[in-house]
């Protein structure tokens, strides 16, 4: 798959489409916590595929960070995979961490939980062997800071692996909203090549990027909108329109979306992006980089 970079969109508009209001992002996920597991079928699929990408990697971590852990589904899977490791679940939303903690048998686990910002991790340098992050980057206003912080907390030779969403995500919804009004309703999503460049800027080596197209299907557009809201994935752009979308606009949106109906269902595209990168091992005495472990 060759994701579009959106070159036809003016540079200023592209910049605005990525500007998120962090407080709104946190509040959306706080409110969504109790509904999240029932609604988050796309994040669950991304998590399953992320773990498949981890399968061939030879690594035995002592400390693992689940960055943007949400309700803790991936945290539990990592604890089962690396039974001797301490797994830290970290999320911006306290309610999400509460859900993750509640699903865990505290006396029988090495899991830990913290509410914190991925752009400013309350962790010591070089304390983690493995960092995984599932569908978190789309909700981070500054991915460069996330990568810099992840690089800081990883030990030399440590692995960073994540899933995110690319620019083709919700392309049908974005196109249909453009027929309703001029306000932004769907976030912009970074191209995987730009993410790869950002990883290199942060200092990571052996960066590997991969993309795939997922399609979810709905009986009507309201079902898609409700699912996005229930898993916290609603509009948090700084320049979003104030107030609720009126009934007339919702009707026009539904009418516009009908052009995409196939076999009785409405599709929603999600461009899944997967990446892994290593923190180089520095031989300080020789001043050279030593390759980290490989697959």
Secondary structure by P-SEA (a helix, b strand, c coil): ccccccccccaaaaaaaacccaaaaaaaaaaacccccccaaaaaaaaaaaaaaaccccccccbbbbccccccaaaaaaaaacccbbbbbbcccaaaaaaaaaacccccccbbbbbccccccccccccccbbbbcccccccccaaaaaaaaaaaccccbbbbbcccccccaaaaaaaaaaccccccbbbbbcaaaaaaaaaaacccbbbbbbbbbbbbbccaaaaaaaaaaacccccccccccccccaaaaaaaaaaacccccccbbbbbbbbbbbccccccccccccbbbbcccc
